[in-house]
């Protein structure tokens, strides 16, 4: 009797293997055979799930942003400004294994930013994140927890940019976990003072 394989689990396994292969060899040098080997599969089996290396890369990008969306936007409306700052800290918190993937991400997707479709989908993610933060900021303003003279929409997109920039610096420049924790603490302290100071 043939073994029943969960298609989604197998695709995740292949994408995890692709990250390993691309990290070790570089996206352009790695082959489909390298990805299949890293996944413990034959090349023919891999082709049952992805038609080529570009399809693997596209699926990696979709999964990356789906996970980012779930991680960043799963938080409820904050009860107070400290809860909001905590959600920003959680979004900025990038463990070592994830930080190492950021360079791979840019090697794989860097040229894709020239594509209007890809750049548009990344921009849409940050617009959605900005909207998520704007909703939270507007709620905090209604509660009198933060300054009333702030524009929630503009501030929210700026905060999304700060979160993104912090994550990029962590991954691209090999910032140690301890130094990064200190950077997060200082950044969040400045944001908090700006939200509540008159």
Beta strands, then each sheet from edge to edge (+ up, - down):
end
